[in-house]
């Protein structure tokens, strides 16, 4: 079974003059690389964790992200670890952009917000996935 979050390169054109086209266009790759499901879990649990686990809650969510994304990008060749890593970096940027922290590490919210904008625009343009074969 193909993982629903797996990013795939377009197959080569079989007929001369017939373009293969991108299998996962830029917007599709963007949607698959932004970990919205884990950002939602993080934001929903953040008020509950605020008193005692504010710095640890993002780490729990990061672990959940690795599990969910490894499953979601798996096929017969295994998980698509580069996509998992990109989603993890995206999540870290989102945590900082929403004023969160990892353990005691914090970042400027404005810089993290700009990082989210640049990262989520460029990465889907650069990472096109792997061969469908």
Contact map, one row per residue, 1 for C-alpha under 8 A:
1110000000000000000000000000000000000000000000000000000000000000000000000011000000000000000000000000000000000000000000000000000000000
1111010000000000000000000000000000000000000000000000000000000000000000001111000000000000000000000000000000000000000000000000000000000
1111110000000000000000000000000000000000000000000000000000000000000000111110000000000000000000000000000000000000000000000000000000000
0111110000000000000000000000000000000000000000000000000000000000000000011000000000000000000000000000000000000000000000000000000000000
0011111000000000000000000000000100000000000000000000000000000000000010011000000000000000000000000000000000000000000000000000000000000
0111111100000000000000000000000100000000000000000000000000000000000000011100000100100000000000000000000000000000000000000000000010000
0000111110000000000000010000100100000000000000000000000000000000000000001000000000100000000000000000000000000000000000000000000111000
0000011111000000000000110000000000000000000000000000000000000000000000000000000000000000000000000000000000000000000000000000000111110
0000001111100000000001110000000000000000000000000000000000000000000000000000000000000000000000000000000000000000000000000000000111110
0000000111110000000111110000000000000000000000000000000000000000000000000000000000000000000000000000000000000000000000000000000000110
0000000011111000000100100000000000000000000000000000000000000000000000000000000000000000000000000000000000000000000000000000000000110
0000000001111100000100000000000000000000000000000000000000000000000000000000000000000000000000000000000000000000000000000000000000000
0000000000111111011100000000000000000000000000000000000000000000000000000000000000000000000000000000000000000000000000000000000000000
0000000000011111010100000000000000000000000000000000000000000000000000000000000000000000000000000000000000000000000000000000000000000
0000000000001111110000000000000000000000000000000000000000000000000000000000000000000000000000000000000000000000000000000000000000000
0000000000001111110000000000000000000000000000000000000000000000000000000000000000000000000000000000000000000000000000000000000000000
0000000000000011111000000000000000000000000000000000000000000000000000000000000000000000000000000000000000000000000000000000000000000
0000000000001111111100000000000000000000000000000000000000000000000000000000000000000000000000000000000000000000000000000000000000000
0000000000001000111110000000000000000000000000000000000000000000000000000000000000000000000000000000000000000000000000000000000000000
0000000001111100011111000000000000000000000000000000000000000000000000000000000000000000000000000000000000000000000000000000000000000
0000000001000000001111100000000000000000000000000000000000000000000000000000000000000000000000000000000000000000000000000000000000000
0000000011000000000111111000000000000000000000000000000000000000000000000000000000000000000000000000000000000000000000000000000000000
0000000111100000000011111000000000000000000000000000000000000000000000000000000000000000000000000000000000000000000000000000000000000
0000001111000000000001111111100000000000000000000000000000000000000000000000000000000000000000000000000000000000000000000000000100000
0000000000000000000001111111100000000000000000000000000000000000000000000000000000000000000000000000000000000000000000000000000000000
0000000000000000000000011111110000000000000000000000000000000000000000000000000000000000000000000000000000000000000000000001100000000
0000000000000000000000011111111000000000000000000000000000000000000000000000000000000000000000000000000000000000000000000001000000000
0000000000000000000000011111111100000000000000000000000000000000000000000000000000000000000000000000000000000000000000000000000000000
0000001000000000000000011111111110000000000000000000000000000000000000000000000000000000000000000000000000000000000000000001000100000
0000000000000000000000000111111111000000000000000000000000000000000000000000000000000000000000000000000000000000000000011011000000000
0000000000000000000000000011111111000000000000000000000000000000000000000000000000000000000000000000000000000000000000000000000000000
0000111000000000000000000001111111100000000000000000000000000000000000000000000000000000000000000000000000000000000000000000000000000
0000000000000000000000000000111111100000000000000000000000000000000000000000000000100110010000000000000000000000000000000001000000000
0000000000000000000000000000011111110000000000000000000000000000000000000000000000000010011000000000000000000000000000010000000000000
0000000000000000000000000000000111111110000000000000000000000000100000000000000000000011011000000000000000000000000000000000000000000
0000000000000000000000000000000001111111000000000000000000000000000000000000000000000000000000000000000000000000000000000000000000000
0000000000000000000000000000000000111111100000000000000000000000000000000000000000000000000000000000000000000000000000000000000000000
0000000000000000000000000000000000111111110000000000000000001101100000000000000000000000001000000000000000000000000000000000000000000
0000000000000000000000000000000000111111111000000000000000000000000000000000000000000000001001100000000000000000000000000000000000000
0000000000000000000000000000000000011111111100000000000000000000000000000000000000000000000000000000000000000000000000000000000000000
0000000000000000000000000000000000001111111110000000000000001000000000000000000000000000000000000000000000000000000000000000000000000
0000000000000000000000000000000000000111111111000000000011001000000000000000000000000000000000000000000000000000000000000000000000000
0000000000000000000000000000000000000011111111100000000000000000000000000000000000000000000000000000000000000000000000000000000000000
0000000000000000000000000000000000000001111111100000000000000000000000000000000000000000000000000000000000000000000000000000000000000
0000000000000000000000000000000000000000111111111000000010000000000000000000000000000000000000000000000000000000000000000000000000000
0000000000000000000000000000000000000000011111111100010010000000000000000000000000000000000000000000000000000000000000000000000000000
0000000000000000000000000000000000000000001111111100000000000000000000000000000000000000000000000000000000000000000000000000000000000
0000000000000000000000000000000000000000000011111110000000000000000000000000000000000000000000000000000000000000000000000000000000000
0000000000000000000000000000000000000000000011111111110010000000000000000000000000000000000000000000000000000000000000000000000000000
0000000000000000000000000000000000000000000001111111110000000000000000000000000000000000000000000000000000000000000000000000000000000
0000000000000000000000000000000000000000000000011111110000000000000000000000000000000000000000000000000000000000000000000000000000000
0000000000000000000000000000000000000000000000001111110000000000000000000000000000000000000000000000000000000000000000000000000000000
0000000000000000000000000000000000000000000000001111111110000000000000000000000000000000000000000000000000000000000000000000000000000
0000000000000000000000000000000000000000000001001111111111000000000000000000000000000000000000000001101000000000000000000000000000000
0000000000000000000000000000000000000000000000000000111111100000000000000000000000000000000000000001111100000000000000000000000000000
0000000000000000000000000000000000000000000000000000111111110000000000000000000000000000000000000000011000000000000000000000000000000
0000000000000000000000000000000000000000010011001000111111111000000000000000000000000000000000000000000000000000000000000000000000000
0000000000000000000000000000000000000000010000000000011111111100000000000000000000000000000000100001110000000000000000000000000000000
0000000000000000000000000000000000000000000000000000001111111110000000000000000000000000000000000000010000000000000000000000000000000
0000000000000000000000000000000000000000000000000000000111111111000000000000000000000000000000000000000000000000000000000000000000000
0000000000000000000000000000000000000100110000000000000011111111100000000000000000000000000000000000000000000000000000000000000000000
0000000000000000000000000000000000000100000000000000000001111111110000000000000000000001001000000000000000000000000000000000000000000
0000000000000000000000000000000000000000000000000000000000111111111000000000000000000000000000000000000000000000000000000000000000000
0000000000000000000000000000000000000100000000000000000000011111111100000000000000000000000000000000000000000000000000000000000000000
0000000000000000000000000000000000100100000000000000000000001111111110000000000000010011000000000000000000000000000000000000000000000
0000000000000000000000000000000000000000000000000000000000000111111111000000000000010001000000000000000000000000000000000000000000000
0000000000000000000000000000000000000000000000000000000000000011111111100000000000000000000000000000000000000000000000000000000000000
0000000000000000000000000000000000000000000000000000000000000001111111110000000000000000000000000000000000000000000000000000000000000
0000100000000000000000000000000000000000000000000000000000000000111111111000000000110010000000000000000000000000000000000000000000000
0000000000000000000000000000000000000000000000000000000000000000011111111100001110010000000000000000000000000000000000000000000000000
0010000000000000000000000000000000000000000000000000000000000000001111111100001000000000000000000000000000000000000000000000000000000
0011110000000000000000000000000000000000000000000000000000000000000111111100001000000000000000000000000000000000000000000000000000000
0111111000000000000000000000000000000000000000000000000000000000000011111110011100110000000000000000000000000000000000000000000000000
0110010000000000000000000000000000000000000000000000000000000000000001111111111100000000000000000000000000000000000000000000000000000
1110000000000000000000000000000000000000000000000000000000000000000000001111111000000000000000000000000000000000000000000000000000000
1100000000000000000000000000000000000000000000000000000000000000000000000111110000000000000000000000000000000000000000000000000000000
0000000000000000000000000000000000000000000000000000000000000000000000000111111000000000000000000000000000000000000000000000000000000
0000000000000000000000000000000000000000000000000000000000000000000000001111111100000000000000000000000000000000000000000000000000000
0000000000000000000000000000000000000000000000000000000000000000000001111110111110000000000000000000000000000000000000000000000000000
0000010000000000000000000000000000000000000000000000000000000000000001001100011111110000000000000000000000000000000000000000000000000
0000000000000000000000000000000000000000000000000000000000000000000001000000001111111000000000000000000000000000000000000000000000000
0000000000000000000000000000000000000000000000000000000000000000000000000000000111111100000000000000000000000000000000000000000000000
0000011000000000000000000000000010000000000000000000000000000000000010001000000111111110000000000000000000000000000000000000000000000
0000000000000000000000000000000000000000000000000000000000000000110011001000000111111111000000000000000000000000000000000000000000000
0000000000000000000000000000000000000000000000000000000000000000000000000000000011111111100000000000000000000000000000000000000000000
0000000000000000000000000000000010000000000000000000000000000000000000000000000001111111110000000000000000000000000000000010000000000
0000000000000000000000000000000011100000000000000000000000000000100010000000000000111111111000000000000000000000000000000000000000000
0000000000000000000000000000000000100000000000000000000000000100110000000000000000011111111100000000000000000000000000000000000000000
0000000000000000000000000000000000000000000000000000000000000000000000000000000000001111111110000000000000000000000000000000000000000
0000000000000000000000000000000011100000000000000000000000000000000000000000000000000111111111000000000000000000000100110000000000000
0000000000000000000000000000000001100110000000000000000000000100000000000000000000000011111111100000000000000000000000000000000000000
0000000000000000000000000000000000000000000000000000000000000000000000000000000000000001111111110000000000000000000000000000000000000
0000000000000000000000000000000000000000000000000000000000000000000000000000000000000000111111111000000000000001101100000000000000000
0000000000000000000000000000000000000010000000000000000000000000000000000000000000000000011111111100000000000001100100000000000000000
0000000000000000000000000000000000000010000000000000000001000000000000000000000000000000001111111111100000000000000000000000000000000
0000000000000000000000000000000000000000000000000000000000000000000000000000000000000000000111111111100001111001100000000000000000000
0000000000000000000000000000000000000000000000000000000000000000000000000000000000000000000011111111000000011111100100000000000000000
0000000000000000000000000000000000000000000000000000000000000000000000000000000000000000000001111111000000001000100000000000000000000
0000000000000000000000000000000000000000000000000000000000000000000000000000000000000000000000111111100000111000000000000000000000000
0000000000000000000000000000000000000000000000000000011001000000000000000000000000000000000000111111110001000000000000000000000000000
0000000000000000000000000000000000000000000000000000011001000000000000000000000000000000000000110011111111100000000000000000000000000
0000000000000000000000000000000000000000000000000000001101100000000000000000000000000000000000000001111111000000000000000000000000000
0000000000000000000000000000000000000000000000000000011100000000000000000000000000000000000000000000111110000000000000000000000000000
0000000000000000000000000000000000000000000000000000001000000000000000000000000000000000000000000000111111000000000000000000000000000
0000000000000000000000000000000000000000000000000000000000000000000000000000000000000000000000000000111111100000000000000000000000000
0000000000000000000000000000000000000000000000000000000000000000000000000000000000000000000000010001110111110000000000000000000000000
0000000000000000000000000000000000000000000000000000000000000000000000000000000000000000000000010010100011111011000000000000000000000
0000000000000000000000000000000000000000000000000000000000000000000000000000000000000000000000011010000001111111000000000000000000000
0000000000000000000000000000000000000000000000000000000000000000000000000000000000000000000000011110000000111111100000000000000000000
0000000000000000000000000000000000000000000000000000000000000000000000000000000000000000000000001000000000011111110000000000000000000
0000000000000000000000000000000000000000000000000000000000000000000000000000000000000000000000001000000000111111111000000000000000000
0000000000000000000000000000000000000000000000000000000000000000000000000000000000000000000011011000000000111111111100000000000000000
0000000000000000000000000000000000000000000000000000000000000000000000000000000000000000000011011100000000001111111110000000000000000
0000000000000000000000000000000000000000000000000000000000000000000000000000000000000000000000000000000000000111111111000000000000000
0000000000000000000000000000000000000000000000000000000000000000000000000000000000000000000010000000000000000011111111100000000000000
0000000000000000000000000000000000000000000000000000000000000000000000000000000000000000010011001000000000000001111111110000000000000
0000000000000000000000000000000000000000000000000000000000000000000000000000000000000000000000000000000000000000111111111000000000000
0000000000000000000000000000000000000000000000000000000000000000000000000000000000000000000000000000000000000000011111111100000000000
0000000000000000000000000000000000000000000000000000000000000000000000000000000000000000010000000000000000000000001111111110000000000
0000000000000000000000000000010001000000000000000000000000000000000000000000000000000000010000000000000000000000000111111111000000000
0000000000000000000000000000010000000000000000000000000000000000000000000000000000000000000000000000000000000000000011111111100000000
0000000000000000000000000000000000000000000000000000000000000000000000000000000000000000000000000000000000000000000001111111110000000
0000000000000000000000000000010000000000000000000000000000000000000000000000000000000100000000000000000000000000000000111111111000000
0000000000000000000000000110110010000000000000000000000000000000000000000000000000000000000000000000000000000000000000011111111100000
0000000000000000000000000100000000000000000000000000000000000000000000000000000000000000000000000000000000000000000000001111111100000
0000000000000000000000000000000000000000000000000000000000000000000000000000000000000000000000000000000000000000000000000111111100000
0000000000000000000000000000000000000000000000000000000000000000000000000000000000000000000000000000000000000000000000000011111110000
0000001110000000000000010000100000000000000000000000000000000000000000000000000000000000000000000000000000000000000000000001111111000
0000011110000000000000000000000000000000000000000000000000000000000000000000000000000000000000000000000000000000000000000000001111100
0000001110000000000000000000000000000000000000000000000000000000000000000000000000000000000000000000000000000000000000000000000111110
0000000111100000000000000000000000000000000000000000000000000000000000000000000000000000000000000000000000000000000000000000000011111
0000000111100000000000000000000000000000000000000000000000000000000000000000000000000000000000000000000000000000000000000000000001111
0000000000000000000000000000000000000000000000000000000000000000000000000000000000000000000000000000000000000000000000000000000000111
